[in-house]
Amino acid sequence: MKFILRAILFFTVICVTNACKTEATEFKIAFGSCAWHDHPLPIFHEVVKHDPDLFVFLGDNIYGDTKVMDTLRAKYARLGAKESYQALKNNVEIIATWDDHDFGWNDAGRHYAYKEESKEIFFDFFEEPEDSDRRKHPGIYGSYIYLHEGKSIQLIVLDTRTFRDNIKRYDGSKDGERKYFYPLDYIPYTAADSTLLGSAQWSWLEQRLKEEADLRIVASSTQFGIEYNGYEAWANFPHEQERFLKLIKKTNAEGVIFISGDVHYAEISKLESDHCYPIYDITSSGLSSTWHFATGNENRIEGPIMDNHFGLLRIDLSSQPAKLVSEIWDIRGNKRVEYGIDLNELQF
């Protein structure tokens, strides 16, 4: 048996997992987003069946959409009271970030007036320790290191809401409309006069990327690796997306992948750039929500999966070569995607 160790240092939690759960050497991270608070959410029972070491909520964990904090608390309470959520909570460690609907308002950013109150409600629901460093700074970003089989897995949890400037509304360009079969909401910034993460989070992120880790999983509520599609994504802040890629190179941070949510379907995207090795973005969005179409995405290499589902990373860093397999499992217990990523590819 392994012993469990947790220590907090510079926003980082160091964990050694309990191997008595399984004979396998794999470390398993389940993840998902978009959970309607009045839905029974049976998908959580499917998650528990896979016995993951960790579950990451990627945002829209409820659909709050309110400026009344008692309403927000009540919706969290309805999620927490579900038998399926209790099963997840009692069997799996939970880490969470938020997106717009649980932040408080659809597509909201830093101008949402109740973000500080919402933050406290969020942390209270997910039982963030009172002395946690995540409670001590604006926003909810944080970082965790999990030690496994002599290797380290870093989980970087971003906050893409608290500091984000307003996104630019689509300007009605006919050229843009010709490429898409649906109405567009937003257009990208063409100048670096806006921010998604904010200066303090960017500084913090640079320090985290300098830390030693064998694999780095970046949890972002909105998609990082897709092409522009007219909806919310890092593609609306291309200068911020490029800044992240350049920061990976600057810090020589190898082994970076993204997990993301928001869009109500699953897919895997692969972003190629001149600044960095390929960045994989595994999107799992649809714990209860679904959507009637998937947008075009030239970076898509797997999916889309339109049914309710969750994502699962199976990690074995002790093997030669190290193994990372990304899976999507649907509500009926079917594996819909299995995609292996060669960690040697995620190097300079």
C-alpha positions in Angstrom: 0.0 0.0 0.0 1.0 3.6 -0.6 0.5 6.2 2.0 -1.4 9.4 1.2 0.5 12.7 1.5 -0.9 16.1 1.0 1.0 19.3 1.5 0.3 22.8 0.2 3.1 24.9 -1.1 2.8 28.0 -3.4 -0.8 27.0 -4.4 0.4 23.4 -5.0 -1.0 20.3 -3.4 1.3 17.3 -3.5 -0.5 13.9 -3.4 0.5 10.3 -3.4 -2.3 8.1 -4.4 -3.5 5.0 -2.5 -2.6 2.0 -4.5 -4.7 -0.4 -2.5 -7.6 0.7 -4.8 -6.1 -1.2 -7.8 -3.3 -3.4 -8.8 -2.7 -1.4 -12.0 0.0 1.2 -12.2 -2.3 3.7 -14.0 -3.3 7.0 -12.5 -6.8 7.8 -13.7 -8.3 11.3 -14.0 -12.0 11.6 -14.9 -13.4 15.0 -16.0 -16.5 16.6 -17.4 -18.6 19.8 -17.5 -22.2 21.1 -18.0 -24.3 19.5 -15.3 -27.9 20.8 -15.0 -28.7 21.0 -11.3 -32.2 19.6 -11.7 -31.1 16.6 -13.8 -30.6 13.3 -11.9 -27.0 13.1 -13.4 -26.7 9.3 -13.5 -23.4 9.8 -15.4 -21.7 10.1 -12.0 -22.4 6.4 -11.3 -20.6 5.6 -14.6 -17.7 7.7 -13.4 -17.5 5.8 -10.1 -17.5 2.4 -11.9 -14.1 3.3 -13.4 -12.6 4.0 -10.0 -10.6 7.1 -11.0 -8.1 8.7 -8.6 -9.6 12.2 -9.3 -12.6 13.9 -10.9 -12.2 17.4 -12.4 -15.3 19.6 -12.8 -14.5 21.9 -15.7 -17.3 24.4 -15.3 -21.0 24.9 -15.7 -21.3 22.6 -12.8 -24.7 24.1 -12.2 -26.7 26.6 -14.3 -26.9 29.5 -11.8 -27.4 32.5 -14.2 -28.5 34.8 -11.4 -27.6 37.9 -9.5 -29.3 36.6 -6.4 -26.8 34.7 -4.3 -29.5 32.7 -2.4 -30.6 31.4 -5.8 -27.1 30.3 -6.6 -26.7 28.6 -3.2 -30.0 26.8 -3.7 -29.0 25.4 -7.1 -25.7 24.1 -5.7 -27.7 22.5 -2.8 -29.9 20.7 -5.3 -26.8 19.3 -7.0 -25.2 18.3 -3.7 -28.3 16.5 -2.6 -28.4 14.1 -5.5 -27.7 10.5 -4.8 -25.5 10.3 -7.8 -23.4 13.3 -6.7 -23.1 11.9 -3.2 -21.8 8.6 -4.8 -19.2 10.6 -6.7 -18.2 12.6 -3.7 -17.9 9.6 -1.4 -15.7 7.6 -3.8 -13.6 10.1 -5.7 -11.5 13.2 -4.9 -13.0 16.2 -6.6 -11.2 19.3 -8.0 -13.3 22.0 -9.7 -13.1 25.2 -11.7 -16.0 27.2 -13.0 -17.3 28.5 -16.3 -19.9 31.2 -17.0 -23.1 29.6 -15.7 -21.8 28.7 -12.3 -19.6 31.9 -12.2 -23.0 33.5 -12.3 -24.1 34.7 -15.7 -24.1 33.5 -19.3 -20.9 34.5 -21.1 -19.9 36.8 -18.2 -16.3 37.9 -17.4 -14.7 40.3 -15.0 -17.6 42.8 -15.0 -20.0 40.4 -13.3 -20.8 42.3 -10.1 -21.1 39.3 -7.7 -18.0 37.4 -8.6 -16.6 37.6 -5.0 -19.8 36.4 -3.5 -20.0 33.6 -6.1 -16.4 32.6 -5.4 -17.2 32.0 -1.7 -20.3 30.0 -2.6 -18.3 27.9 -5.0 -15.5 27.1 -2.5 -18.0 26.4 0.2 -19.9 23.9 -1.9 -16.7 22.1 -3.1 -15.4 22.2 0.5 -12.2 24.1 -0.3 -10.2 24.3 3.0 -10.5 27.6 4.8 -6.7 28.0 4.8 -6.4 27.1 1.1 -4.3 29.4 -1.0 -7.0 29.3 -3.6 -9.1 31.3 -1.2 -6.4 33.9 -0.6 -6.2 35.6 -4.0 -8.7 37.0 -6.4 -10.1 34.3 -8.7 -10.1 30.5 -8.2 -7.1 29.3 -10.0 -4.8 26.7 -8.4 -2.3 24.0 -9.0 -1.8 20.4 -7.8 1.0 17.9 -8.0 0.2 14.2 -7.8 3.1 11.8 -7.2 2.6 8.5 -8.8 5.1 5.6 -9.4 8.0 7.9 -8.8 6.7 10.5 -11.3 4.8 13.7 -11.0 1.5 14.8 -12.6 0.8 18.5 -12.4 -2.8 19.7 -12.6 -3.1 23.4 -13.4 -6.6 24.7 -12.8 -7.3 28.0 -14.7 -9.9 30.6 -14.0 -11.1 31.9 -17.4 -13.9 34.1 -15.9 -12.8 36.4 -13.1 -10.3 38.5 -15.0 -11.6 38.1 -18.6 -12.5 41.2 -20.6 -15.8 41.3 -22.5 -15.7 39.3 -25.7 -16.3 41.2 -29.0 -19.8 40.8 -30.5 -20.0 39.6 -34.1 -20.1 42.6 -36.4 -22.4 41.2 -39.0 -19.8 40.6 -41.7 -21.2 38.8 -44.7 -17.7 37.2 -45.3 -17.9 35.6 -41.9 -21.4 34.3 -42.4 -20.6 32.5 -45.6 -18.3 30.0 -43.9 -20.8 29.0 -41.1 -24.3 27.4 -41.2 -25.3 29.0 -37.9 -25.5 32.5 -36.5 -22.2 33.8 -35.0 -22.0 35.3 -31.6 -18.4 36.7 -31.3 -15.4 37.6 -33.3 -11.7 37.5 -32.2 -9.8 40.5 -31.0 -7.3 41.7 -33.6 -5.1 43.6 -31.1 -3.6 42.6 -27.8 -5.7 45.1 -25.9 -7.6 42.7 -23.8 -7.0 39.8 -21.4 -8.5 36.4 -20.7 -6.4 35.3 -17.6 -5.4 38.7 -16.2 -1.8 39.8 -15.2 -1.8 38.1 -11.7 -2.9 34.8 -13.1 -0.4 35.0 -15.9 2.5 35.6 -13.5 1.3 32.8 -11.3 1.0 30.5 -14.3 4.6 31.2 -15.4 5.9 30.1 -12.0 3.8 26.9 -12.1 5.1 26.0 -15.5 8.7 26.3 -14.2 8.0 23.6 -11.6 9.2 20.1 -12.2 6.6 17.7 -13.6 6.5 14.7 -15.9 3.1 15.5 -17.3 1.1 18.8 -17.1 -2.7 18.8 -17.4 -4.2 22.3 -17.9 -7.9 22.5 -16.9 -9.6 25.3 -18.9 -13.4 25.8 -18.8 -13.4 26.9 -22.5 -11.7 25.2 -25.4 -8.1 26.0 -26.1 -7.2 23.9 -29.1 -10.1 24.6 -31.5 -10.2 26.9 -34.5 -12.4 30.0 -34.3 -16.1 29.1 -34.6 -18.0 32.2 -33.5 -18.7 31.0 -30.0 -16.7 31.3 -26.7 -13.2 29.9 -26.8 -9.5 30.9 -26.5 -9.7 31.6 -30.3 -11.5 34.9 -29.4 -8.3 36.0 -27.7 -5.7 34.8 -30.2 -3.0 37.0 -28.6 -3.7 35.2 -25.2 -3.6 31.8 -26.9 -0.3 32.7 -28.6 1.0 34.0 -25.2 0.3 30.6 -23.6 2.1 28.7 -26.3 5.1 31.1 -26.1 5.1 30.7 -22.3 5.3 27.0 -22.6 8.4 27.4 -24.7 9.9 30.1 -22.5 9.6 28.0 -19.4 10.6 24.8 -21.3 7.5 23.2 -19.9 7.2 19.8 -21.5 4.3 17.4 -21.4 1.4 20.0 -21.5 -2.1 18.9 -22.5 -5.4 20.6 -22.0 -8.8 19.4 -20.8 -11.8 21.6 -21.5 -15.6 21.8 -21.5 -18.4 24.2 -22.3 -19.8 23.1 -25.7 -22.1 20.2 -24.8 -20.3 17.6 -26.8 -16.9 15.7 -26.7 -14.0 16.0 -29.1 -10.2 15.9 -29.2 -8.4 18.8 -30.9 -4.7 19.0 -31.9 -3.3 22.5 -32.2 -0.1 22.9 -34.2 2.0 26.1 -34.0 5.4 27.5 -34.6 5.9 28.3 -31.0 5.5 24.9 -29.3 5.1 21.2 -29.8 1.5 20.1 -30.6 -1.1 20.9 -28.0 -3.9 18.3 -27.4 -7.2 19.6 -26.0 -9.6 16.9 -24.8 -13.0 18.4 -24.5 -15.7 16.6 -22.3 -18.9 18.6 -22.1 -22.2 17.0 -21.4 -22.6 15.4 -18.0 -26.3 16.2 -18.5 -26.4 18.8 -21.3 -26.5 18.0 -25.1 -26.4 20.1 -28.2 -28.0 19.5 -31.6 -24.9 20.1 -33.7 -21.1 20.4 -33.5 -19.3 23.4 -35.0 -16.7 22.9 -37.7 -13.2 22.4 -36.3 -10.2 21.7 -38.6 -8.2 20.8 -35.5 -10.6 18.0 -34.5 -9.0 14.5 -34.6 -11.7 12.6 -32.6 -15.4 13.1 -32.1 -17.8 14.8 -31.9 -19.7 12.7 -29.3 -23.1 14.2 -28.8 -24.5 12.0 -26.0 -24.0 12.6 -22.3 -20.5 11.4 -21.4 -17.4 12.0 -19.3 -13.7 12.0 -20.2 -11.1 9.8 -18.7 -7.3 10.0 -18.8 -5.4 6.8 -18.1 -1.8 7.7 -17.3 1.2 5.3 -16.8 4.4 7.2 -16.5 6.3 4.2 -15.2 6.1 2.4 -18.5 8.7 2.7 -21.2 7.6 4.7 -23.1 5.3 6.6 -20.8 1.6 6.1 -21.7 -1.3 8.5 -21.8 -4.6 7.4 -23.2 -7.6 9.7 -23.5 -11.1 8.1 -23.5 -14.7 9.3 -23.8 -17.4 7.1 -22.1 -21.1 7.7 -22.7 -24.1 7.4 -20.4 -24.7 3.8 -21.5 -21.2 2.6 -20.5 -19.9 2.6 -24.1 -16.3 3.7 -24.8 -16.8 6.1 -27.7 -13.2 7.3 -28.0 -9.8 5.9 -27.2 -6.8 8.0 -28.3 -3.2 7.4 -27.3 -0.8 10.3 -27.0 2.9 9.7 -27.2 4.5 11.8 -24.5 7.7 12.0 -26.4 5.7 14.2 -28.9 5.1 16.7 -26.1 8.8 17.8 -25.9 11.0 20.5 -27.5 
